[in-house]
Amino acid sequence: MNILIADDHVVVRKGLAQILEESSDIAQIMEAGSGEEVLAIMQDTAFDVVVLDLNMPGMSGFQVMDHITSVYPDTPILVLSMHDEEQYGVRVLRAGASGYVAKGSTSDILIDAIRRVAAGRKYISPSLAEKLLDVMDNADDRPLHAHLSDREFDVLTRIVNGESLTHIGQQLHVSVKTISTYRSRILDKLRLESNADLVKYAIEHELTDVS
């Protein structure tokens, strides 16, 4: 298998690569530190699995997933994130990922997940599977942020992590006015009034590292 590891932390990438190198069925491991680098590498090299972090500079993990699923639909994506899978797992699966693994998982779980998605299957932990069933059974009982689009959710996480609207616009290649419109939609959907309210909401629902 050929694996692409996408994470902006060098130590994390090297650690993952070292773990994967112990598997005899993994032939090549390449690394990317940003979404833009992921897409550049994929233009020249085919991969059996892309192991993708959600939080990277520039393009967000959701943007990268959107591009990969559109341009390389046969390349499975395994999201590896520090965020709580109950908050992010369902969303990334809907966005096109083939699986979700928390960064605190064991190396055996990670390798098993990679092998599963490489074989065309999904990797879902028992707790995430239960969450998916809950979502199906109680669609109207989902938290308010579950109704945000992927782009709105991306803008939300960037705002609560302290990025200015101007900077977000530059990163997403849209105007400040467009980001301001997204912000207004987010506030309306979450029934909030200010950025401070957004930060409080994000902390309460474990959507950010801010504390």
C-alpha positions as CSV (number, residue, x, y, z in Angstrom):
1,M,0.0,0.0,0.0
2,N,1.0,3.6,-0.6
3,I,0.0,5.9,2.2
4,L,-0.1,9.7,2.4
5,I,0.1,11.2,5.9
6,A,-1.3,14.8,6.1
7,D,-0.6,16.7,9.3
8,D,1.0,20.0,10.0
9,H,3.0,18.7,12.9
10,V,6.3,17.2,11.8
11,V,6.6,15.1,15.0
12,V,3.2,13.6,14.5
13,R,3.9,12.7,10.9
14,K,7.2,11.1,11.8
15,G,5.6,9.2,14.6
16,L,2.9,7.9,12.4
17,A,5.3,7.0,9.6
18,Q,7.4,5.0,12.1
19,I,4.4,3.1,13.2
20,L,3.3,2.3,9.7
21,E,6.8,1.3,8.5
22,E,6.5,-1.8,10.8
23,S,3.7,-3.1,8.6
24,S,4.9,-5.3,5.8
25,D,2.0,-4.5,3.5
26,I,2.8,-0.8,3.5
27,A,5.3,-0.1,0.7
28,Q,5.5,3.7,0.5
29,I,4.8,6.5,3.0
30,M,4.8,10.1,2.0
31,E,4.1,13.2,4.1
32,A,2.3,16.5,3.6
33,G,2.2,19.5,6.0
34,S,-0.7,21.3,4.5
35,G,-3.8,20.8,2.4
36,E,-2.1,22.5,-0.6
37,E,0.8,20.1,-0.3
38,V,-1.6,17.2,-0.2
39,L,-3.2,18.2,-3.5
40,A,0.2,18.9,-5.1
41,I,1.6,15.5,-4.1
42,M,-1.5,13.7,-5.3
43,Q,-1.2,15.1,-8.8
44,D,1.9,13.0,-9.3
45,T,1.4,10.0,-7.0
46,A,-1.5,7.6,-6.5
47,F,-2.3,6.5,-2.9
48,D,-4.2,3.6,-1.4
49,V,-5.2,5.7,1.7
50,V,-4.8,9.4,2.7
51,V,-4.5,9.8,6.5
52,L,-5.8,13.3,7.0
53,D,-5.8,15.7,10.0
54,L,-8.6,18.1,10.1
55,N,-6.7,21.1,11.4
56,M,-4.0,22.3,9.0
57,P,-2.9,25.8,7.9
58,G,-4.5,27.1,4.7
59,M,-7.1,24.6,3.4
60,S,-9.1,22.9,6.1
61,G,-9.4,19.2,6.3
62,F,-13.0,19.5,5.0
63,Q,-11.8,21.4,1.9
64,V,-9.2,18.8,1.3
65,M,-11.7,16.0,1.6
66,D,-14.0,17.8,-0.8
67,H,-11.3,18.1,-3.4
68,I,-10.1,14.5,-3.0
69,T,-13.6,13.0,-3.2
70,S,-14.3,15.1,-6.4
71,V,-11.0,14.6,-8.2
72,Y,-9.8,11.2,-6.8
73,P,-13.1,9.5,-5.8
74,D,-11.4,6.1,-5.6
75,T,-8.9,7.2,-3.0
76,P,-10.2,6.5,0.5
77,I,-9.6,9.1,3.3
78,L,-9.0,8.1,6.9
79,V,-9.4,11.1,9.2
80,L,-7.0,11.1,12.2
81,S,-7.9,13.8,14.6
82,M,-7.6,14.9,18.2
83,H,-11.2,16.1,18.3
84,D,-13.9,14.1,20.0
85,E,-15.4,11.6,17.5
86,E,-18.9,12.2,18.7
87,Q,-18.6,15.8,17.5
88,Y,-16.7,15.3,14.3
89,G,-17.0,11.6,13.3
90,V,-20.5,11.8,11.8
91,R,-19.7,15.0,10.0
92,V,-16.4,13.7,8.3
93,L,-18.2,10.5,7.2
94,R,-20.9,12.6,5.6
95,A,-18.2,14.7,4.0
96,G,-16.8,11.7,2.2
97,A,-14.2,10.2,4.6
98,S,-14.1,6.4,4.9
99,G,-13.2,6.3,8.5
100,Y,-12.4,8.3,11.7
101,V,-9.7,7.5,14.2
102,A,-8.9,9.5,17.3
103,K,-5.2,10.4,17.8
104,G,-5.2,8.8,21.1
105,S,-6.0,5.4,19.6
106,T,-3.5,2.5,19.7
107,S,-1.2,1.7,16.7
108,D,-3.1,-1.5,16.2
109,I,-6.4,0.4,15.7
110,L,-4.8,2.8,13.3
111,I,-3.3,0.1,11.1
112,D,-6.5,-1.9,11.2
113,A,-8.4,1.2,10.1
114,I,-6.0,1.8,7.2
115,R,-6.3,-1.7,6.0
116,R,-10.1,-1.6,6.2
117,V,-10.5,1.6,4.2
118,A,-7.8,0.5,1.7
119,A,-9.9,-2.6,1.1
120,G,-12.9,-0.4,0.2
121,R,-14.7,-0.7,3.6
122,K,-15.5,1.8,6.3
123,Y,-13.8,2.1,9.6
124,I,-16.2,3.1,12.4
125,S,-15.5,2.5,16.1
126,P,-18.3,0.9,18.2
127,S,-19.0,4.3,19.9
128,L,-19.2,6.1,16.6
129,A,-21.5,3.4,15.2
130,E,-23.8,3.9,18.1
131,K,-23.7,7.7,17.5
132,L,-24.7,7.2,13.9
133,L,-27.6,5.1,14.9
134,D,-28.6,7.8,17.4
135,V,-28.5,10.4,14.6
136,M,-30.7,8.3,12.4
137,D,-33.2,7.6,15.2
138,N,-33.2,11.1,16.6
139,A,-32.6,13.4,13.6
140,D,-34.6,16.2,15.1
141,D,-32.7,16.0,18.5
142,R,-29.3,16.8,17.0
143,P,-27.4,19.8,18.5
144,L,-27.7,23.0,16.6
145,H,-24.2,22.9,15.1
146,A,-25.1,19.6,13.4
147,H,-27.3,21.7,11.0
148,L,-24.3,23.8,9.8
149,S,-22.9,23.1,6.4
150,D,-19.3,22.0,6.2
151,R,-18.2,25.4,5.1
152,E,-20.2,27.1,7.9
153,F,-18.7,24.6,10.4
154,D,-15.2,25.4,9.1
155,V,-15.8,29.1,9.5
156,L,-17.1,28.6,13.0
157,T,-14.0,26.7,14.2
158,R,-11.8,29.3,12.7
159,I,-13.6,32.2,14.4
160,V,-13.6,30.5,17.8
161,N,-9.9,29.8,17.4
162,G,-9.2,33.5,17.1
163,E,-8.9,34.0,13.3
164,S,-10.1,37.4,12.0
165,L,-12.7,37.5,9.2
166,T,-10.1,39.0,6.9
167,H,-7.7,36.1,7.5
168,I,-10.4,33.5,7.1
169,G,-11.4,35.0,3.8
170,Q,-7.8,34.9,2.6
171,Q,-7.4,31.3,3.7
172,L,-10.6,30.2,2.0
173,H,-10.1,32.4,-1.0
174,V,-13.3,34.3,-0.6
175,S,-14.1,38.0,0.3
176,V,-14.5,39.3,3.8
177,K,-18.1,40.1,2.9
178,T,-18.7,36.4,2.1
179,I,-17.2,35.3,5.5
180,S,-19.3,37.9,7.2
181,T,-22.4,36.4,5.6
182,Y,-21.3,32.9,6.8
183,R,-20.8,34.3,10.3
184,S,-24.4,35.8,10.3
185,R,-25.8,32.4,9.1
186,I,-23.9,30.6,11.9
187,L,-25.1,33.0,14.5
188,D,-28.7,32.6,13.3
189,K,-28.5,28.8,13.2
190,L,-27.0,28.6,16.6
191,R,-29.3,31.2,18.0
192,L,-26.4,33.3,19.2
193,E,-25.5,37.0,19.0
194,S,-21.7,37.5,19.2
195,N,-18.3,35.9,18.7
196,A,-18.1,35.6,22.5
197,D,-21.3,33.5,22.4
198,L,-19.7,31.4,19.6
199,V,-16.6,30.7,21.7
200,K,-18.7,29.8,24.7
201,Y,-20.9,27.5,22.6
202,A,-17.8,25.8,21.0
203,I,-16.3,25.2,24.5
204,E,-19.5,23.7,25.9
205,H,-19.8,21.4,22.9
206,E,-16.1,20.5,22.7
207,L,-15.7,21.9,19.2
208,T,-12.4,23.7,19.8
209,D,-9.1,23.5,21.8
210,V,-9.9,27.0,23.3
211,S,-10.5,26.7,27.0
